[in-house]
């Protein structure tokens, strides 16, 4: 129990940093850590066992979460656009890092800055490339789609950009655009001026670029078959997590009917694909030989299937854009696979808390995403639901029809429980 409380303290401390109006000054840390050391000594001296361990582990886990998150926030705050470059045109050499968002009059993508003139550029920017004569989002007047080059992740371009620091509206009930970009590491936006020049392609620059290039090719193969289809954009969102083309009216319908988590890549999609991969590996592993011996004699087929399912889930999560629900599902499957391979018992609460800790450790800004709370909330409800209605006692073995009936009844109960629990959120 102490371990779970410690992990929760780390997660809660990371969330507390996100709520601060400003990062603590150096004087705060100069007082906090010596004070924590003194408190730890006093607790060890005056409290009987096992209370010191129960108090000190969560205390230091919370302090560690506070320090790590604050350090990462400070690092990101420092990677800002220089004040002298605000609303100025700069010549930038950049590499496309994300799957470009397509519209009839423009392209938008995240880019890694390789070099700039003048200097003082953040490492990651959001680039908007609008067609000549673009008159704003309401000025199309049914013009033909503009002609753009095929923008692929990994391409290197030289562009003239008008740079700005992202600023959100002050309306407290509006979407926090500035916070949204900050969580993605984007510290400046740029609008293209003139005609950019293509320089090179660095297809293997990073794992992110490799995954986004694969997403680009999948989208390019699907688009000819989806053009003009009412829900073509939804199919793209379901397959590769490309939600940019989904109409705002559709999002409103999905939100009000409670199926937003199903339209984007969710745990159910990843788990289904992983299960299919695991079953395939299990079937092959039991039948293949190497040097006269079955592979199952060298490694149990169940272990090979668990590892195979994990690999399939990782690849699919990369293809889906590595969002918060995909990350949560992958790490949950990773913890389950590790526990299965190592023969370690693992309760549902330990699994959920451990995965939340890993997600926040790798990305403290995941706490700002609604998908984090909806995703973990839904899984928590699923893990807790079987204890609410119990098991039938004193009944014989059900026949096939009764088993099917119970399966669908339980599925309906689970969906109702998730709907009611997540309705406030």
LUMKOLRO-238287 format. One record per residue (C-alpha): residue number from 1; residue in one letter; y, x, z. Coordinates in nm, 3 decimals, decimal comma. Last residue first. Layout:
+-----+------+---------+---------+---------+
: pos : code :   north :    east :      up :
+-----+------+---------+---------+---------+
: NUM :    A :       Y :       X :       Z :
...
+-----+------+---------+---------+---------+
//
This chain:
+-----+------+---------+---------+---------+
: pos : code :   north :    east :      up :
+-----+------+---------+---------+---------+
: 425 :    X :   1,465 :  -1,630 :  -1,682 :
: 424 :    X :   1,449 :  -1,972 :  -1,512 :
: 423 :    X :   1,166 :  -2,085 :  -1,746 :
: 422 :    X :   0,955 :  -1,774 :  -1,689 :
: 421 :    X :   0,737 :  -1,917 :  -1,411 :
: 420 :    X :   0,699 :  -2,264 :  -1,567 :
: 419 :    X :   0,606 :  -2,134 :  -1,912 :
: 418 :    X :   0,373 :  -1,865 :  -1,772 :
: 417 :    X :   0,187 :  -2,120 :  -1,556 :
: 416 :    X :   0,160 :  -2,366 :  -1,846 :
: 415 :    X :   0,018 :  -2,094 :  -2,073 :
: 414 :    X :  -0,235 :  -1,995 :  -1,808 :
: 413 :    X :  -0,343 :  -2,354 :  -1,745 :
: 412 :    X :  -0,384 :  -2,416 :  -2,118 :
: 411 :    X :  -0,601 :  -2,105 :  -2,151 :
: 410 :    X :  -0,807 :  -2,221 :  -1,854 :
: 409 :    X :  -0,860 :  -2,561 :  -2,013 :
: 408 :    X :  -0,954 :  -2,398 :  -2,343 :
: 407 :    X :  -1,218 :  -2,181 :  -2,178 :
: 406 :    X :  -1,347 :  -2,466 :  -1,960 :
: 405 :    X :  -1,408 :  -2,683 :  -2,267 :
: 404 :    X :  -1,586 :  -2,400 :  -2,448 :
: 403 :    X :  -1,812 :  -2,346 :  -2,145 :
: 402 :    X :  -1,881 :  -2,721 :  -2,120 :
: 401 :    X :  -1,986 :  -2,732 :  -2,485 :
: 400 :    X :  -2,215 :  -2,430 :  -2,441 :
: 399 :    X :  -2,389 :  -2,564 :  -2,129 :
: 398 :    X :  -2,266 :  -2,489 :  -1,779 :
: 397 :    X :  -2,496 :  -2,300 :  -1,537 :
: 396 :    X :  -2,530 :  -2,510 :  -1,224 :
: 395 :    X :  -2,253 :  -2,622 :  -0,993 :
: 394 :    X :  -2,228 :  -2,560 :  -0,620 :
: 393 :    X :  -1,881 :  -2,412 :  -0,623 :
: 392 :    X :  -1,620 :  -2,423 :  -0,901 :
: 391 :    X :  -1,382 :  -2,124 :  -0,897 :
: 390 :    X :  -1,026 :  -2,100 :  -0,768 :
: 389 :    X :  -0,719 :  -2,287 :  -0,898 :
: 388 :    X :  -0,450 :  -2,047 :  -0,780 :
: 387 :    X :  -0,654 :  -1,728 :  -0,773 :
: 386 :    X :  -0,689 :  -1,718 :  -1,152 :
: 385 :    X :  -0,307 :  -1,728 :  -1,189 :
: 384 :    X :  -0,212 :  -1,399 :  -1,022 :
: 383 :    X :  -0,290 :  -1,160 :  -1,308 :
: 382 :    X :  -0,146 :  -1,394 :  -1,570 :
: 381 :    X :   0,170 :  -1,452 :  -1,364 :
: 380 :    X :   0,220 :  -1,079 :  -1,323 :
: 379 :    X :   0,166 :  -1,028 :  -1,695 :
: 378 :    X :   0,436 :  -1,285 :  -1,775 :
: 377 :    X :   0,678 :  -1,132 :  -1,526 :
: 376 :    X :   0,615 :  -0,782 :  -1,660 :
: 375 :    X :   0,702 :  -0,894 :  -2,013 :
: 374 :    X :   0,987 :  -1,127 :  -1,922 :
: 373 :    X :   1,148 :  -0,869 :  -1,693 :
: 372 :    X :   1,118 :  -0,578 :  -1,936 :
: 371 :    X :   1,195 :  -0,795 :  -2,242 :
: 370 :    X :   1,533 :  -0,884 :  -2,093 :
: 369 :    X :   1,628 :  -0,521 :  -2,138 :
: 368 :    X :   1,849 :  -0,355 :  -1,877 :
: 367 :    X :   1,550 :  -0,224 :  -1,681 :
: 366 :    X :   1,437 :  -0,038 :  -1,995 :
: 365 :    X :   1,748 :   0,176 :  -1,943 :
: 364 :    X :   1,556 :   0,408 :  -1,709 :
: 363 :    X :   1,332 :   0,514 :  -2,002 :
: 362 :    X :   1,047 :   0,757 :  -1,929 :
: 361 :    X :   1,050 :   0,706 :  -1,552 :
: 360 :    X :   1,121 :   0,335 :  -1,594 :
: 359 :    X :   0,815 :   0,285 :  -1,815 :
: 358 :    X :   0,593 :   0,501 :  -1,592 :
: 357 :    X :   0,698 :   0,314 :  -1,276 :
: 356 :    X :   0,645 :  -0,028 :  -1,436 :
: 355 :    X :   0,297 :   0,088 :  -1,545 :
: 354 :    X :   0,210 :   0,195 :  -1,190 :
: 353 :    X :   0,336 :  -0,133 :  -1,046 :
: 352 :    X :   0,127 :  -0,346 :  -1,284 :
: 351 :    X :  -0,193 :  -0,146 :  -1,243 :
: 350 :    X :  -0,165 :  -0,122 :  -0,865 :
: 349 :    X :  -0,110 :  -0,499 :  -0,844 :
: 348 :    X :  -0,412 :  -0,571 :  -1,066 :
: 347 :    X :  -0,647 :  -0,353 :  -0,864 :
: 346 :    X :  -0,794 :  -0,028 :  -0,995 :
: 345 :    X :  -1,133 :   0,117 :  -0,911 :
: 344 :    X :  -1,174 :   0,468 :  -1,057 :
: 343 :    X :  -1,469 :   0,546 :  -1,284 :
: 342 :    X :  -1,279 :   0,831 :  -1,456 :
: 341 :    X :  -1,326 :   0,676 :  -1,803 :
: 340 :    X :  -1,251 :   0,325 :  -1,677 :
: 339 :    X :  -0,947 :   0,428 :  -1,473 :
: 338 :    X :  -0,813 :   0,629 :  -1,767 :
: 337 :    X :  -0,868 :   0,334 :  -2,003 :
: 336 :    X :  -0,693 :   0,093 :  -1,765 :
: 335 :    X :  -0,399 :   0,330 :  -1,719 :
: 334 :    X :  -0,368 :   0,375 :  -2,097 :
: 333 :    X :  -0,400 :  -0,001 :  -2,159 :
: 332 :    X :  -0,115 :  -0,063 :  -1,916 :
: 331 :    X :   0,082 :   0,219 :  -2,074 :
: 330 :    X :   0,036 :   0,064 :  -2,418 :
: 329 :    X :   0,122 :  -0,288 :  -2,305 :
: 328 :    X :   0,440 :  -0,183 :  -2,127 :
: 327 :    X :   0,546 :   0,031 :  -2,422 :
: 326 :    X :   0,492 :  -0,257 :  -2,665 :
: 325 :    X :   0,687 :  -0,497 :  -2,441 :
: 324 :    X :   0,972 :  -0,239 :  -2,410 :
: 323 :    X :   0,996 :  -0,160 :  -2,781 :
: 322 :    X :   0,803 :   0,120 :  -2,954 :
: 321 :    X :   0,909 :   0,019 :  -3,310 :
: 320 :    X :   0,605 :  -0,183 :  -3,417 :
: 319 :    X :   0,450 :   0,104 :  -3,612 :
: 318 :    X :   0,469 :   0,321 :  -3,300 :
: 317 :    X :   0,306 :   0,045 :  -3,096 :
: 316 :    X :   0,037 :   0,013 :  -3,365 :
: 315 :    X :  -0,045 :   0,383 :  -3,346 :
: 314 :    X :  -0,062 :   0,377 :  -2,967 :
: 313 :    X :  -0,280 :   0,063 :  -2,961 :
: 312 :    X :  -0,523 :   0,217 :  -3,212 :
: 311 :    X :  -0,547 :   0,533 :  -3,000 :
: 310 :    X :  -0,609 :   0,327 :  -2,684 :
: 309 :    X :  -0,878 :   0,120 :  -2,856 :
: 308 :    X :  -1,052 :   0,440 :  -2,963 :
: 307 :    X :  -1,040 :   0,579 :  -2,610 :
: 306 :    X :  -1,191 :   0,259 :  -2,468 :
: 305 :    X :  -1,452 :   0,244 :  -2,747 :
: 304 :    X :  -1,553 :   0,606 :  -2,683 :
: 303 :    X :  -1,595 :   0,528 :  -2,313 :
: 302 :    X :  -1,804 :   0,218 :  -2,388 :
: 301 :    X :  -2,016 :   0,411 :  -2,639 :
: 300 :    X :  -2,115 :   0,659 :  -2,371 :
: 299 :    X :  -2,054 :   1,019 :  -2,479 :
: 298 :    X :  -2,312 :   1,276 :  -2,598 :
: 297 :    X :  -2,607 :   1,037 :  -2,615 :
: 296 :    X :  -2,383 :   0,769 :  -2,771 :
: 295 :    X :  -2,316 :   1,010 :  -3,056 :
: 294 :    X :  -2,681 :   0,982 :  -3,154 :
: 293 :    X :  -2,856 :   1,315 :  -3,186 :
: 292 :    X :  -2,992 :   1,495 :  -3,493 :
: 291 :    X :  -2,697 :   1,721 :  -3,546 :
: 290 :    X :  -2,454 :   1,428 :  -3,532 :
: 289 :    X :  -2,573 :   1,070 :  -3,544 :
: 288 :    X :  -2,385 :   0,741 :  -3,586 :
: 287 :    X :  -2,516 :   0,401 :  -3,481 :
: 286 :    X :  -2,386 :   0,349 :  -3,127 :
: 285 :    X :  -2,051 :   0,505 :  -3,213 :
: 284 :    X :  -1,994 :   0,276 :  -3,513 :
: 283 :    X :  -2,024 :  -0,050 :  -3,316 :
: 282 :    X :  -1,818 :   0,077 :  -3,022 :
: 281 :    X :  -1,550 :   0,217 :  -3,256 :
: 280 :    X :  -1,523 :  -0,121 :  -3,431 :
: 279 :    X :  -1,507 :  -0,310 :  -3,100 :
: 278 :    X :  -1,234 :  -0,076 :  -2,975 :
: 277 :    X :  -1,027 :  -0,116 :  -3,291 :
: 276 :    X :  -1,048 :  -0,495 :  -3,270 :
: 275 :    X :  -0,955 :  -0,481 :  -2,902 :
: 274 :    X :  -0,655 :  -0,258 :  -2,978 :
: 273 :    X :  -0,530 :  -0,501 :  -3,245 :
: 272 :    X :  -0,560 :  -0,795 :  -3,003 :
: 271 :    X :  -0,401 :  -0,599 :  -2,719 :
: 270 :    X :  -0,103 :  -0,500 :  -2,933 :
: 269 :    X :  -0,042 :  -0,856 :  -3,053 :
: 268 :    X :  -0,086 :  -1,013 :  -2,708 :
: 267 :    X :   0,139 :  -0,754 :  -2,548 :
: 266 :    X :   0,431 :  -0,853 :  -2,764 :
: 265 :    X :   0,576 :  -0,757 :  -3,102 :
: 264 :    X :   0,856 :  -1,005 :  -3,160 :
: 263 :    X :   0,790 :  -1,368 :  -3,250 :
: 262 :    X :   0,554 :  -1,416 :  -2,955 :
: 261 :    X :   0,804 :  -1,306 :  -2,689 :
: 260 :    X :   1,059 :  -1,548 :  -2,836 :
: 259 :    X :   0,814 :  -1,836 :  -2,789 :
: 258 :    X :   0,991 :  -2,030 :  -2,512 :
: 257 :    X :   1,088 :  -2,337 :  -2,716 :
: 256 :    X :   1,457 :  -2,285 :  -2,648 :
: 255 :    X :   1,441 :  -1,916 :  -2,735 :
: 254 :    X :   1,241 :  -1,965 :  -3,055 :
: 253 :    X :   1,484 :  -2,236 :  -3,173 :
: 252 :    X :   1,786 :  -2,018 :  -3,094 :
: 251 :    X :   1,625 :  -1,721 :  -3,267 :
: 250 :    X :   1,571 :  -1,938 :  -3,576 :
: 249 :    X :   1,938 :  -2,035 :  -3,582 :
: 248 :    X :   2,037 :  -1,669 :  -3,556 :
: 247 :    X :   1,837 :  -1,593 :  -3,874 :
: 246 :    X :   1,564 :  -1,328 :  -3,859 :
: 245 :    X :   1,656 :  -1,034 :  -4,085 :
: 244 :    X :   1,705 :  -0,773 :  -3,811 :
: 243 :    X :   1,375 :  -0,848 :  -3,634 :
: 242 :    X :   1,169 :  -0,564 :  -3,782 :
: 241 :    X :   0,886 :  -0,551 :  -3,524 :
: 240 :    X :   0,630 :  -0,428 :  -3,778 :
: 239 :    X :   0,399 :  -0,728 :  -3,834 :
: 238 :    X :   0,549 :  -1,017 :  -3,636 :
: 237 :    X :   0,910 :  -0,930 :  -3,718 :
: 236 :    X :   0,826 :  -0,891 :  -4,087 :
: 235 :    X :   0,651 :  -1,228 :  -4,080 :
: 234 :    X :   0,958 :  -1,380 :  -3,916 :
: 233 :    X :   1,178 :  -1,246 :  -4,197 :
: 232 :    X :   0,953 :  -1,415 :  -4,455 :
: 231 :    X :   0,980 :  -1,746 :  -4,270 :
: 230 :    X :   1,149 :  -1,956 :  -4,537 :
: 229 :    X :   1,019 :  -1,745 :  -4,826 :
: 228 :    X :   1,277 :  -1,637 :  -5,083 :
: 227 :    X :   1,154 :  -1,280 :  -5,087 :
: 226 :    X :   0,833 :  -1,243 :  -4,886 :
: 225 :    X :   0,590 :  -1,106 :  -5,148 :
: 224 :    X :   0,832 :  -0,847 :  -5,285 :
: 223 :    X :   0,919 :  -0,753 :  -4,923 :
: 222 :    X :   0,571 :  -0,664 :  -4,801 :
: 221 :    X :   0,527 :  -0,324 :  -4,969 :
: 220 :    X :   0,881 :  -0,213 :  -4,883 :
: 219 :    X :   0,826 :  -0,325 :  -4,522 :
: 218 :    X :   0,505 :  -0,120 :  -4,495 :
: 217 :    X :   0,681 :   0,180 :  -4,649 :
: 216 :    X :   0,972 :   0,156 :  -4,406 :
: 215 :    X :   0,742 :   0,116 :  -4,104 :
: 214 :    X :   0,557 :   0,434 :  -4,206 :
: 213 :    X :   0,890 :   0,614 :  -4,237 :
: 212 :    X :   0,980 :   0,478 :  -3,893 :
: 211 :    X :   0,665 :   0,627 :  -3,740 :
: 210 :    X :   0,722 :   0,970 :  -3,898 :
: 209 :    X :   1,088 :   0,961 :  -3,794 :
: 208 :    X :   1,003 :   0,884 :  -3,432 :
: 207 :    X :   0,734 :   1,155 :  -3,428 :
: 206 :    X :   0,996 :   1,411 :  -3,526 :
: 205 :    X :   1,125 :   1,618 :  -3,819 :
: 204 :    X :   0,818 :   1,554 :  -4,035 :
: 203 :    X :   0,983 :   1,373 :  -4,327 :
: 202 :    X :   1,283 :   1,602 :  -4,346 :
: 201 :    X :   1,427 :   1,486 :  -4,679 :
: 200 :    X :   1,720 :   1,665 :  -4,844 :
: 199 :    X :   2,084 :   1,651 :  -4,949 :
: 198 :    X :   2,196 :   1,301 :  -5,054 :
: 197 :    X :   2,573 :   1,272 :  -5,092 :
: 196 :    X :   2,779 :   0,986 :  -4,951 :
: 195 :    X :   3,039 :   0,814 :  -5,175 :
: 194 :    X :   3,373 :   0,726 :  -5,016 :
: 193 :    X :   3,409 :   0,623 :  -4,652 :
: 192 :    X :   3,110 :   0,522 :  -4,440 :
: 191 :    X :   3,177 :   0,354 :  -4,105 :
: 190 :    X :   3,067 :   0,537 :  -3,791 :
: 189 :    X :   2,965 :   0,426 :  -3,445 :
: 188 :    X :   2,957 :   0,647 :  -3,137 :
: 187 :    X :   2,758 :   0,699 :  -2,816 :
: 186 :    X :   2,419 :   0,564 :  -2,925 :
: 185 :    X :   2,154 :   0,657 :  -2,665 :
: 184 :    X :   1,966 :   0,329 :  -2,699 :
: 183 :    X :   2,080 :   0,210 :  -2,355 :
: 182 :    X :   2,437 :   0,297 :  -2,453 :
: 181 :    X :   2,412 :   0,075 :  -2,761 :
: 180 :    X :   2,318 :  -0,231 :  -2,554 :
: 179 :    X :   2,570 :  -0,146 :  -2,283 :
: 178 :    X :   2,851 :  -0,143 :  -2,540 :
: 177 :    X :   2,733 :  -0,467 :  -2,700 :
: 176 :    X :   2,727 :  -0,661 :  -2,373 :
: 175 :    X :   2,661 :  -1,009 :  -2,515 :
: 174 :    X :   2,922 :  -1,253 :  -2,389 :
: 173 :    X :   2,934 :  -1,420 :  -2,047 :
: 172 :    X :   3,153 :  -1,156 :  -1,880 :
: 171 :    X :   3,409 :  -1,175 :  -2,166 :
: 170 :    X :   3,546 :  -0,820 :  -2,180 :
: 169 :    X :   3,409 :  -0,764 :  -2,529 :
: 168 :    X :   3,214 :  -0,446 :  -2,591 :
: 167 :    X :   3,345 :  -0,106 :  -2,700 :
: 166 :    X :   3,146 :   0,151 :  -2,897 :
: 165 :    X :   3,345 :   0,475 :  -2,945 :
: 164 :    X :   3,474 :   0,500 :  -3,302 :
: 163 :    X :   3,424 :   0,728 :  -3,600 :
: 162 :    X :   3,541 :   0,686 :  -3,960 :
: 161 :    X :   3,267 :   0,863 :  -4,153 :
: 160 :    X :   3,258 :   1,092 :  -4,456 :
: 159 :    X :   2,892 :   1,147 :  -4,534 :
: 158 :    X :   2,644 :   1,428 :  -4,602 :
: 157 :    X :   2,291 :   1,292 :  -4,608 :
: 156 :    X :   1,949 :   1,403 :  -4,481 :
: 155 :    X :   1,657 :   1,163 :  -4,535 :
: 154 :    X :   1,406 :   1,141 :  -4,249 :
: 153 :    X :   1,404 :   0,761 :  -4,231 :
: 152 :    X :   1,436 :   0,615 :  -4,583 :
: 151 :    X :   1,750 :   0,475 :  -4,749 :
: 150 :    X :   1,676 :   0,356 :  -5,102 :
: 149 :    X :   2,011 :   0,383 :  -5,274 :
: 148 :    X :   2,240 :   0,079 :  -5,256 :
: 147 :    X :   2,339 :  -0,180 :  -5,518 :
: 146 :    X :   2,529 :  -0,477 :  -5,379 :
: 145 :    X :   2,373 :  -0,823 :  -5,367 :
: 144 :    X :   2,536 :  -1,065 :  -5,615 :
: 143 :    X :   2,841 :  -1,251 :  -5,488 :
: 142 :    X :   2,794 :  -1,591 :  -5,327 :
: 141 :    X :   3,146 :  -1,602 :  -5,180 :
: 140 :    X :   3,068 :  -1,291 :  -4,973 :
: 139 :    X :   3,371 :  -1,307 :  -4,745 :
: 138 :    X :   3,233 :  -1,436 :  -4,416 :
: 137 :    X :   3,078 :  -1,111 :  -4,287 :
: 136 :    X :   3,379 :  -0,902 :  -4,391 :
: 135 :    X :   3,550 :  -0,854 :  -4,726 :
: 134 :    X :   3,334 :  -0,577 :  -4,877 :
: 133 :    X :   3,514 :  -0,443 :  -5,184 :
: 132 :    X :   3,281 :  -0,145 :  -5,213 :
: 131 :    X :   2,952 :  -0,213 :  -5,028 :
: 130 :    X :   2,927 :  -0,136 :  -4,658 :
: 129 :    X :   2,751 :   0,159 :  -4,494 :
: 128 :    X :   2,740 :   0,122 :  -4,117 :
: 127 :    X :   2,619 :   0,425 :  -3,919 :
: 126 :    X :   2,512 :   0,417 :  -3,553 :
: 125 :    X :   2,534 :   0,759 :  -3,388 :
: 124 :    X :   2,299 :   0,996 :  -3,203 :
: 123 :    X :   2,383 :   1,358 :  -3,107 :
: 122 :    X :   2,738 :   1,287 :  -2,998 :
: 121 :    X :   3,017 :   1,444 :  -3,207 :
: 120 :    X :   3,276 :   1,692 :  -3,079 :
: 119 :    X :   3,301 :   1,913 :  -3,385 :
: 118 :    X :   3,544 :   1,862 :  -3,672 :
: 117 :    X :   3,359 :   1,881 :  -3,904 :
: 116 :    X :   3,007 :   1,778 :  -3,820 :
: 115 :    X :   2,653 :   1,914 :  -3,801 :
: 114 :    X :   2,299 :   1,778 :  -3,763 :
: 113 :    X :   2,391 :   1,435 :  -3,622 :
: 112 :    X :   2,085 :   1,215 :  -3,571 :
: 111 :    X :   2,122 :   0,875 :  -3,736 :
: 110 :    X :   2,078 :   0,510 :  -3,643 :
: 109 :    X :   2,093 :   0,268 :  -3,933 :
: 108 :    X :   2,305 :  -0,002 :  -4,097 :
: 107 :    X :   2,309 :  -0,102 :  -4,463 :
: 106 :    X :   2,551 :  -0,329 :  -4,641 :
: 105 :    X :   2,652 :  -0,620 :  -4,858 :
: 104 :    X :   2,324 :  -0,809 :  -4,918 :
: 103 :    X :   2,190 :  -0,706 :  -4,576 :
: 102 :    X :   1,928 :  -0,451 :  -4,474 :
: 101 :    X :   1,883 :  -0,285 :  -4,136 :
: 100 :    X :   1,767 :   0,072 :  -4,181 :
:  99 :    X :   1,448 :   0,178 :  -3,994 :
:  98 :    X :   1,566 :   0,450 :  -3,761 :
:  97 :    X :   1,638 :   0,826 :  -3,765 :
:  96 :    X :   1,842 :   0,889 :  -4,080 :
:  95 :    X :   1,945 :   1,255 :  -4,069 :
:  94 :    X :   2,311 :   1,355 :  -4,057 :
:  93 :    X :   2,566 :   1,594 :  -4,203 :
:  92 :    X :   2,907 :   1,466 :  -4,101 :
:  91 :    X :   3,252 :   1,500 :  -4,249 :
:  90 :    X :   3,492 :   1,334 :  -4,007 :
:  89 :    X :   3,750 :   1,059 :  -4,061 :
:  88 :    X :   3,949 :   0,973 :  -3,749 :
:  87 :    X :   3,941 :   0,653 :  -3,543 :
:  86 :    X :   3,859 :   0,858 :  -3,231 :
:  85 :    X :   3,798 :   1,224 :  -3,319 :
:  84 :    X :   4,057 :   1,365 :  -3,075 :
:  83 :    X :   3,895 :   1,180 :  -2,784 :
:  82 :    X :   3,565 :   1,361 :  -2,841 :
:  81 :    X :   3,277 :   1,118 :  -2,893 :
:  80 :    X :   3,048 :   1,110 :  -2,592 :
:  79 :    X :   2,746 :   1,314 :  -2,486 :
:  78 :    X :   2,883 :   1,345 :  -2,130 :
:  77 :    X :   2,790 :   0,984 :  -2,053 :
:  76 :    X :   2,434 :   1,052 :  -2,166 :
:  75 :    X :   2,396 :   1,349 :  -1,932 :
:  74 :    X :   2,554 :   1,154 :  -1,646 :
:  73 :    X :   2,309 :   0,867 :  -1,703 :
:  72 :    X :   2,016 :   1,110 :  -1,702 :
:  71 :    X :   2,131 :   1,272 :  -1,380 :
:  70 :    X :   2,187 :   0,933 :  -1,215 :
:  69 :    X :   1,837 :   0,820 :  -1,312 :
:  68 :    X :   1,673 :   1,136 :  -1,176 :
:  67 :    X :   1,873 :   1,133 :  -0,850 :
:  66 :    X :   1,821 :   0,765 :  -0,766 :
:  65 :    X :   1,452 :   0,774 :  -0,856 :
:  64 :    X :   1,407 :   1,081 :  -0,636 :
:  63 :    X :   1,597 :   0,915 :  -0,351 :
:  62 :    X :   1,376 :   0,606 :  -0,382 :
:  61 :    X :   1,059 :   0,817 :  -0,382 :
:  60 :    X :   1,197 :   1,007 :  -0,082 :
:  59 :    X :   1,239 :   0,690 :   0,122 :
:  58 :    X :   0,916 :   0,529 :  -0,003 :
:  57 :    X :   0,719 :   0,838 :   0,111 :
:  56 :    X :   0,915 :   0,878 :   0,435 :
:  55 :    X :   0,855 :   0,536 :   0,587 :
:  54 :    X :   0,480 :   0,488 :   0,554 :
:  53 :    X :   0,420 :   0,859 :   0,611 :
:  52 :    X :   0,623 :   0,862 :   0,931 :
:  51 :    X :   0,454 :   0,538 :   1,047 :
:  50 :    X :   0,094 :   0,673 :   1,045 :
:  49 :    X :   0,129 :   0,825 :   1,299 :
:  48 :    X :   0,368 :   0,795 :   1,592 :
:  47 :    X :   0,747 :   0,801 :   1,545 :
:  46 :    X :   0,972 :   1,045 :   1,733 :
:  45 :    X :   0,933 :   1,384 :   1,569 :
:  44 :    X :   0,842 :   1,289 :   1,212 :
:  43 :    X :   1,117 :   1,026 :   1,203 :
:  42 :    X :   1,372 :   1,276 :   1,336 :
:  41 :    X :   1,278 :   1,535 :   1,074 :
:  40 :    X :   1,294 :   1,276 :   0,793 :
:  39 :    X :   1,637 :   1,158 :   0,910 :
:  38 :    X :   1,766 :   1,516 :   0,900 :
:  37 :    X :   1,630 :   1,566 :   0,547 :
:  36 :    X :   1,779 :   1,234 :   0,432 :
:  35 :    X :   2,119 :   1,332 :   0,576 :
:  34 :    X :   2,100 :   1,668 :   0,400 :
:  33 :    X :   2,022 :   1,476 :   0,077 :
:  32 :    X :   2,294 :   1,211 :   0,105 :
:  31 :    X :   2,596 :   1,418 :   0,217 :
:  30 :    X :   2,609 :   1,673 :  -0,065 :
:  29 :    X :   2,489 :   1,401 :  -0,303 :
:  28 :    X :   2,794 :   1,187 :  -0,228 :
:  27 :    X :   3,026 :   1,487 :  -0,243 :
:  26 :    X :   2,910 :   1,555 :  -0,600 :
:  25 :    X :   3,055 :   1,220 :  -0,708 :
:  24 :    X :   2,844 :   0,908 :  -0,755 :
:  23 :    X :   2,835 :   0,760 :  -1,108 :
:  22 :    X :   3,070 :   0,470 :  -1,169 :
:  21 :    X :   3,057 :   0,087 :  -1,152 :
:  20 :    X :   2,701 :   0,109 :  -1,013 :
:  19 :    X :   2,451 :  -0,151 :  -1,142 :
:  18 :    X :   2,246 :   0,092 :  -1,353 :
:  17 :    X :   2,207 :   0,320 :  -1,049 :
:  16 :    X :   2,055 :   0,032 :  -0,851 :
:  15 :    X :   1,795 :  -0,024 :  -1,125 :
:  14 :    X :   1,672 :   0,333 :  -1,095 :
:  13 :    X :   1,658 :   0,294 :  -0,716 :
:  12 :    X :   1,448 :  -0,023 :  -0,756 :
:  11 :    X :   1,200 :   0,158 :  -0,983 :
:  10 :    X :   1,160 :   0,450 :  -0,740 :
:   9 :    X :   1,128 :   0,210 :  -0,444 :
:   8 :    X :   0,861 :   0,015 :  -0,635 :
:   7 :    X :   0,666 :   0,338 :  -0,680 :
:   6 :    X :   0,694 :   0,410 :  -0,308 :
:   5 :    X :   0,588 :   0,055 :  -0,214 :
:   4 :    X :   0,279 :   0,095 :  -0,433 :
:   3 :    X :   0,191 :   0,427 :  -0,271 :
:   2 :    X :   0,237 :   0,288 :   0,079 :
:   1 :    X :   0,000 :   0,000 :   0,000 :
+-----+------+---------+---------+---------+
//
